[in-house]
Amino acid sequence: MAPKAPISYSDSFTHDVPYRTTEKAHNNGTLTHHVTDPQDELKDWDAAVPIPRVRTGATLLNQPVVKTLVFRKKVFNSDISIWHCTESSETLVYFAACSEWKRNVPDITLHSAIAGQDSPGPILGVAHFRYARNVKFGIGDAQKDPNSVQWEEMRNVSKMLTKSKYEWDFTEYPEWSDIDAGTHPPGTRRFRWQRTISNEDGVENKLSLRNYRLTDEESGSVVAVFVASTFRNLRKRGELRLFEKLRPKVEVAVVLTCTSIAEKLNRD
């Protein structure tokens, strides 16, 4: 009688894999045979390995919003005030001064807001895109310290003359002041703003062209979503919902690029 062929086991279990028998030696020298169900091992493996909540494509898993920034605009005024809104409070955190006709002035100058004051605070960044397809933006105050500004370009990668996709790179430099502020390790990241009408993104006004999803091109995770407001609210332009804790400069870059797209669409 021919000997039985040995059973081989792969690293990944399937429904067709037979039960595995293991032997355990006791102090008295006897061996005890234990039969393991592969389905039980699969359950143990799934429980042991944490699965990150990554949102890719049109299938978005349940991921909490880290911060909600509401964009508001006064009637007959192009400037945008940006508020950090929670369930219990609203705080003005950014002010975007928009200039379309003044020469030698950035299209957008993003300021920080000072609590209790109507005047804008220090300059956080600027964006230039007048009569251009792409957006050149800088993080920092070009007036006080031009050499400290980090300049980047947001490229329009849409087909034809549309404004449906924008890509931009940004390098996060590790700084002692905010090295623990973000959940993503420092380094160069490539982001993409892409127009969306997906229900999974929270889009309510599907007729609007101002709904955009921001993704990390390397990981595919959704970093933020800008959801345009409905026609019932004339002052509120939309909400920027952040799904990742960002370092201050990265958040400024996200807000500045989002505001740039909104203003480019407003000028069409």
N, C-alpha and C positions, 0 to 999 in steps of 0.2 A: 504494500500500500504506500502510495507516494505521500511524502510529508506535506502538511498544510503550509501554504504560502503565508509569510508573516503579514500582519495587518499594518499598513502605513497610515499615519495620521498627519494631516496638514495643519498649518497654523490657524486657519480660519475654519470654524465648524459649520457644517450644513446639516440639513434634516436627514441626509442619507448616511452621516457618519455614525458608526456603531458606538455603543457604550464603551467607555474606556475603563480598564481594570487596573487598579494600582495596588501595590503590596506595601504593608507597613510592618516593620519588625518590632517585636516586643522584647522585654527584658529576658523572658524565659526562652528566647530563641525561636519562637513560633512566628509564622507569617499569617497575617490576616488580609484577606482579599476584600477590596472595597470597589464597588461599581459606581462610576460617575456618569450622570446624565449630561450629554453635551449641551442640552438646552439650559441646564442649571449653570454650567460654566459660562455660557453666553450672557446670562443674567448677571452673574458676578462680574464679568468683564465690563458690561455696560454700566454697572453701578460704580465700578472702580475708576473708570476713565471719564473725566468731566468733559462734556460736549459743549463747546463755546456757542453762545447764541449769536450766530453770524447770519446777517440778513443779506441775501444775494438775489439778484434778478427781481422777478415779480413775486417771489415767495418770501415773505417777511415773517420771521418768527416773532414771538412775543418778547419784545425788548423794551425796558422802561426808558422814558425820556429823562435824560440827565438835567437838561435846562431848556426852558422855553423862552425865546426872544420874540417879542411882538413888534412888528414894524408898523408905525403909524405916520400919517402924513396929513398936514393941515390943508384945507381947501385953498386952491390958488397958491400953493407953496410947494416947491419941489424938494425941500429938505425933509429928511426922514429921521424921526426919533425912534430909538430902539429901547424897549423896556424888557426887563427881566421879570417875568410874571410867574407867581406861584399861586397856590390855592388861597393864600391869605394876604398877599401883598403884591404890589407892583413897584418896581424901582427903575428909574431911568439910568441906563448904563452906557449907552452910546448915542452920539448925535452925528448924522451924516449930512454935511453941507454939500449940496449938489449945485454945480455951476456949468451951464451949457454954453453961454455966450461970451463969458469973459476970457480974454486971451491971456496966456501964460498963467492960468489958474487951473489946478487939477479938476477933473470932472467931478471927483468925489474926494472930500477931505473928511476923514473919520476922526472924531474927537471922543475922548472919554467924557462922561458926565460928572459934574460936581454936585453932590447932594445939597439941596437947598438953594441952588443958584440956577438962574435961567441962562446965563452965558455958558458956552461950551468950554470944556476943559482942554487939557493938552492934546496935541495932535498924536494920534496913534498910527495913522497910515494914510496914504493917498492912492488914487487910481487915475490913470490917463487912458482914454479910449475914444476921444473925439474924432469922428470920421474914420475910425479904424475898426478892423474886424476883430483884432485881439485887444486884450487889456493888459497894460503894464501897471503893476501895482507895487508899492513899497511899504514895508512895515517899519515905522519909526517916524521921527519928526525931521523932515528934510529941511525945514527952516532953521532950526536950532543946531542940529548936528547932522549935516548931509552924509558924512562918512559912516554913520552908524546905521543908515537905512539899508534894509535887506530888500533888494529889488528882485521881483519875479515876473513872469509873464503867464497870463491865462490865455490859452490858445483856443480859438474857435475851430473845433474839429467836426462841425456839422457839414452835411452835404448842402451844396449850393449856397444860398445866402441866408439860410435859416439860423436860428440861435438855440438849437436844441441840445448841443453838447459842447462843453468846455472842459479842457484839461489843464492842470497846472501842477507844478512841482513845488514842494516847500521843504526846507531843511530845518528840522528841530535841533537847535543847539542846546546841549545840556548846560543849564545855568543853576548855580547853587540856590538861587532864590526860588526857583520853581521846578526843580528837578523831580520832585515827587508830586507835582500838581497834575500830571497827565497819566493816563492809563496806558499810553503807547510809548514804547522806548524811543529815545531820541534817534534821529536819522532822517534821511531824505524820503519823503513820501510823495506819491503821485495820486492826485485827486481828480475826480470827474464829476462835474455837474451835468445832469441829464434830465431832460423834461420827462415828466411822468403824469399819468392820469389814473394810476393804480389805486384801488380802494385800500390795499394793504399799506399804502403810504399815508393814508388818512385824507386823501384828496376828496373834497366835497364839491368844489366848483370845477367840474370837468371841462367847462367851456373856456376856462382861463388858460393862457399860455405861460403862466408864471409859477406853475408847480414844478419844482426841481428836486431831484434826489442827489445827494453827494455821497460818493462811494470811494473807498480806498482801493485803488486799482490792483494792488498786490494781494491783499487779503480778500477782496470782494465784499468786505463788511460795509454796511451803510453807516456813515458818520453823522449825517444830518439830512433833514428833509425840510424844504420850504413849501408850505401849504398856503396857497392864495386864499384870501377871504372871499366870502360870497358878496353878491351885489348889494345886499342889505346894509352893509357897513361901509360907509364912504371913507371914513378916516383910517380904519384898520386895513393895511395892505396885505398882511399875511403873518404867518408864524414860522419862525425858524426853530425847529425842534432838533436838539443835539442829543445823539444817542451814545456819545462817548465823552468822557471827561478830557478836555483839551487843555494844553498849556496856554497861558495868556496870549502869546504871539500867534499860536496856531488858531485860537478862537478869533483873534482880530483878523487874520487872513481869511477865515471862513466867512465872517461877517462882511468884510470888505468885498470879497469876490461875489457874494450873494447880492449885496447892494448894487454892485456894478451891473450885474445881469438885469436886476430889476429896473435900474435907471436906463439901461440901453433899450429895454423893451418899452419903457415909458416914452422914449424919444421917437419911436417908430411911428 
